[in-house]
């Protein structure tokens, strides 16, 4: 493949004529990756019954995907810079689709878990490479609108997954949560192969295998430590050992990057204020979003007595509000500026998170989560636009990988934090104990959102910078 853009001839410097169809296809691919998390979570009990999986195996059906996805995204982003985003997008899509087929055909734990790890690896190639394409094909206000659409699909996809998981599991069966990816993946693959442009690659450099190994080991250890902390406590010996291992390995990675001839990433990227602000916002937004979905879903099913399908239906307005908020944010971030939008969005989220504390019942929960989702949906746009708005083309892939990695950090931390904060509610047997546990968790989330609004005003550069 050529190192220059050859797919569709157009005037140099002019917007690519196929940029909006490309965005639609990449957004659909990203939607598959996000849906795969919550769709599978809803289907877990049926998988366990049919395949005879114990609790540990079921945990790894979710964790194996999350670990591979989170730990390899920095490598996927760097590969996009070096080898071309189109190649990495298509390779990731092929791997994800093939692994989805294998997961649906699984008859036992080994094939299912192996397929889930392969799905995560494919997603780690596809997601940062696709985001780097979006950043490079669009500019100015159009980029903000494109990121709004991208964020709407990502944020709303998590909520839609709850509904689709219930529908698929109650209908054709758990295997179809994987099989549905196959025709969608093939259609997107064929279409992208035709219209996705060959964007210029980094002029020189090779893949830093030692650096990639170190950062993957550190990231997987950190994500797994966060997952374990939610189940076993933050002071559990194994969790603490994993946190320590992650810290030591990240230190070794940083030292290697300073001496490597072709480092995986320029560590100075993390020192740039917009990048730091962006990864802070994406981590907070994802932590709150995952935490709220976890709490809301558990509350509706285990405290209010709704089934998985009804819970999915109740989450539909959450998905729609998230998508609408992200799309709107993409249109108003230009005039308002990222700093103001982030503060307003976090205050809205904080107000929504307080609703289930003040009132109980299904209506209050759905209303509060929907209001919170409006703020959180806007934050995903702020994060991407801030972190990626000023990076050079040859840095777009690795910066997208950094943003995506912190997305996974936030997801793991959010699930772990609310699991710990709501432990009394989840384990409790009396109505009072359960309500108190959920109140504690939502109060923690409310405080985090309010504090983050203050930090965002300090951290995000003003509009003029």
N, C-alpha and C positions, 0 to 999 in steps of 0.2 A: 504494500500500500504506500501511496505517496505521503510525504510529510506535509503536504499542503492540501488545502481544501479543494476537492475535485468533484464532489458528487453532483453539485448543481452550479454551473457557471453563473456568476453574477459579478457586478462591479466591485472592485476592491474597496473595502471599507463600508459597503452597503450591507444592511441587515440580510441575513440568509433568508431566501424566499420560503423555505420549508421549515422555518424555526417554530411556528406554532403547531403544525402537525407533529414535528419531532417532540415538542414539549408534551403533547397529548400522549404519545406512545411511551415516552420515558416515564411520565406520570403514572400511566397504567401499570408499567413494570414495577415502579416503586410501590404502588398500591398493593400489588401482590405480596411484596416482601413484608409490608406492615400488617396486612390482613393475616398473614401466615402465623403471626404471634398469637393474636387473640382468638382466631378461628380454631386453632389447634388446642388452645387452653380450654375452650368450651367442650371439645370432643374428647378430652382426656379420660373421663370416667368410662366411656364406651370403648375406647381403645384398650384400657386396662382389663375390662371384662372379657372382650373378645380374644385378645392376645395373651391373656394371663400375665399381665405385667404387674409387678409389685410397686409400692409407692416410690422407691428409689428409681426404678426404671422410668416411671411416669415423670418424675422430676427432671430426669435427664432428657426426656423428649422435648421439654421446653428449654432447659438450661444448655443443652448441647448446641442448639441453634443459636441461642443468645451469645454463647461464648465464642463460637466460630465467627459469627457476624461481627461482634464487637472487637475481637482481637485482631482481625485481619483487614479492617477497613483502611487503616493507614497504609498498609502495603498495597491494597487495591487502588487507593488514590494516587500513590507514587507510580504504580504501574501504568495508570492512565496518562500521567505526564510523560513517561519515558517511551511507552510503546504505542500510544495513541488511544484516546478515549473510546473511539468506535470499536477497536479490537477488544478492549477490556469489557465494554458494555455487552457486546455480543457473546464473548466467552462466558461472562458471568451469567447471562440469561440462559445459555445452553446448559451450563452446569446446574443452575437452579431448577430448570424445567425437567431435566433428566432425573435429578434427585427427587423431585416431587413425584414422578412416576414410580420410582423405586420405593418411596415411602408408602404410597398407596397400595403397592403390591406386597408389602411386608407381611410376613406371617409370624414374626417373632421379634424379640427385642434387638438382636444384633443388626439385622438389616434396617430396621426402623431407626435406630439410633445413628447408624452410619449414614443413612440417607439424610437425617436431620442435620448432621454436621456438614455434609456436602451441600445441603441447601444453604446453610449459614455461610460457607465459603463462597458459593456463587453470589449470594446477596452482598457479601463484603466486596466483591469485585464490581458488581453492578451499581450499587447505590452511590458511592463517591464519584465514580466515573460519570454516571448520569448527571449528578448534580454539577460537576465541573463543566459538562456540555451546556447545561442550562445557563450557567454563569457566563460562559464564553459566547454563546449565540445571541444573548440579549444584552442591552445596555440601557442606562438611564432609567426612566420611568417604566419602560417596557420590562426591564429586568425585575423591578419591584413587583410588577403585575405577574410576571412569570413565577417568581418566588412565592407569591401569594397563592397561585394555583397549585404549585408544588407542595407547599405547606398544608393547603387545604386537604389534598389527597392523603398526605401523611398523617395529619392529626385526626381527620375524620375517619380514616381507614381503621384506626384502632377501635373506635366505637362501632363502626359498621361490622367489624369482625365478630363482635359479640352477637349481633343479630344473625349474620350469615352462619356462624358456628352453630347456633341453635337450630336454624332452618335446615342446614345440611345434615346435622347429626340426627335430627328428628325425621328427616326424609330419606335420602338414598343411603345414608350411613357414614361413619367416620372416615372411611377411605377417600371419600369424595372431597374432603377438605384439602386433600393433596391432588387428586385427579383433576380438579377444576383448574389447577394451574397449568396443566399440560396444553390444552387447546389455546388458552389465552397466551401462554408463553410462546407457542409456535407462531401464532398470528403476529404478535409483536415482533418476534425475531425476524420474520420474513419482511415485514414492513420497514423495520429499522435498517436492515441490511441494504434496502433500496434507497432510503432517503437520508439516513444519518450521514452528515458530512465527515470527511477525514480532516479533523482539526490539526493544526501544526503541533508537533511534539516538542519536548524539551530538546535543545540543540545537542546536548551531550550528556554523558553519565551512564552508569550501569546500575542495576538493582543491587542495593545494599543488603545482601542476604544475612550477614551477622546482625545488622541493625534491625532488620525485619523480624528475625528470630527473637531477639531480646524484647522488642516492644510487644510482640504477640504474646510472649510468655508473661510479661508484666501485666498486660491488659487483661488476659484471661484470668490470671491469679486475682487481680483486683475485682473483676466482675464476679468471679466465683466466691470471693470473700464476702462481697455484698449480698449475694444470694444466700450464703450460709448464715450470715448475720441475722437475716430476717427469720430464719427457721430456728437457729440455735443460740441466738444472742450475740451482742457485739463483743462480749468478753470471752467468748468461746475460744479455747486454746487453738484449735485448727484455724478458725477465722483470723485470729491475731497473727498466727504464723503466715497465713496467706497474705495479709496486709503487709507484714514485714518483708516477705519475699518480693512482693510487688514493688515496694519502695526501693529495695536494694537493686532490683533488676532495672527499674527506671533510671536509677543513678548510673548503673553500668551502661545503659543505652545512651544517656546524655554524654558520658565520657567517650564512648565509641564514636558518637556523631561528631565530636570535636576533632578526632584524629582520622576519621575515614576519608579516603580520597573522593568517594562519591556517596555522601551521606544520604540516608533515607529521607531526611528532612532538614531544613535549615532551622535550628533551634531558635534563631532570632525571630521566627514567625510568632512564637508564643509570647514574645516581648512586645509585639505590636498591640497598641491599645485596642483597635477595632477587633482584632482576632481574639484577644483576651475577653473583651466584652461579649463577643458573639458566643464563645464557648461557655461563658458563665450563664448567659440567657438560655441557651439550648439545654444545658444541664438542669437548670431550675425548672424550665417549662416541661421537660420530659419527666422529671421526677414528680412534679405535681400532677401531671396528666395521668401517668401510670398509677400513682398512688390513689388518685380520685377514682379511676376506673376499678381498681382493685377493691377499694372500700365500698363503692357504690354497688358493684356486682355482688359482693359478698353480703352486704346489707339486704339487698333486695331478695336474694335467694334464701339466705339462712336466717334472716331476722323477720322479713316480711312474708316469706313462704312462696315467692314466685318461682316458677320453673325457669329453666335455661332459655326457652323460647320466649316467654313473656319478658324476661329480663332483657333479652336482645331487643324486643320491640320497644321497651321503655328507654333503651339507650339510643334509639333512632333520632329523637330530637337533639340529643347530645352531639351525635355525628353531624347532623345538618347545621347546627349552630357553630360547631368548630369549623366546618368548611366555609360557611358564610363569613365568619369573622376573619379567617385567614385571607380569603379573597378580598375582603374589604380593606384589610390592613395593607395588602399589596398596592392598593390604589391611593391610600392616604399617607403612607409612610414618607413619600416625597415631600408633600407640603408640611406635614407635622414634624418630621424628623424622628429618627429611631429612638432618641432619648425620651421624648415626651410620650411617644406611643408605648414604649416599654413600661413606663411608670403607670400610665393609665390602665394598660392591660393587666398589670399585676395587681393594681387596686381593685379592678373589677373581679379578678380571680379570687382575691382575698374576701371580697363581699359575698361571692357565691359560695365559697367554702364555709362561711359562717352560718349559712342558712340551715343546714342539717343539725347544727348545734343548738340553734334557737327553737327549731320546730322538728317534730318527729313525723315519721310516716313516709309512704311512697311518694306522694306529691311533693313534699318538701325536699326529699332526696333528689328526685329528678330535676326539680326547679333549680336547686342549689348547684348541682353538677353541671347543668346546662349553662347557667350564668358563669360559672368558673371556666367552662370550656370556651366561652366567648373570649375571655381574656387570654387564655392559654393558646388558643388558635392564632391570635395575633402575634404572640411572642415568637412562634416558629419563624414567622416572616422577619421579625426584627433580628433574630439570631443570624439567619442566613444572609440577610442584606448587610448587616454590620460586619460580620466576619469575612465575607467574600467580596464585598463591594469594591475593595481597593487592591486586591492581590493581582500580581502579574499573571498573564496567561499560563506561563510554565509552572506557576505555583498553584493553579486552580485545583488540580487533582489532589495534591497532598493536603491542601487546606480544607477541601471538602471531606477528606478522610479524617482530619482532626475534628471537624465539626460533627461528623457522623459518629466518631468514637465517643465523644462527650455526650452525644444523644444516648448511646448505650449505657454509659456511666450513670446518667441521670435516671434511666429506666430501672437499672438494677438498684440504685440507691433509693429511689422512690418506693419500690416494692418492699425493700428491706425495712425502710424507716416506718412506713405505715403498718407493716406486719408487726413490728415491735410495739409501736404506739397503741395499736388496736388489739394487742394480744389478749387483754382481758375480755374484750368484746367477742373476739373470735373463739376463744376457748370457753367463755362463760356459758352457763346453763340457764341463768335466770334473766328475765327481761331487763331488770335494772342494771345488772352487770354488763350485759351486751350493749345497752344504750350508752353506758358510761364509757366503755371502751371505744366506741365509734366517736363519741364526743371528744375524747382525748386526741384521737388521731386527726380529726378535722380541725381542732384547735391548733395543733402543731402545724398543719398545712396552712391554716390561715395566717399564723405568725410568720412562717417562712415566706409566704407571698408578700406580706406587707413589708418585711425587712428587705426582701429582694428588690422591691420598688425603690427604696432608698438607695441601695447599692447600685442599682442600674442607673439612677440619675447621676451618680458619682463616676461610674465606670465607663458608660457609653459616651463617646466624644460628642460634643455639641454639633448641631447641624452644619455649622460653618466650617468645621474641620475636615 
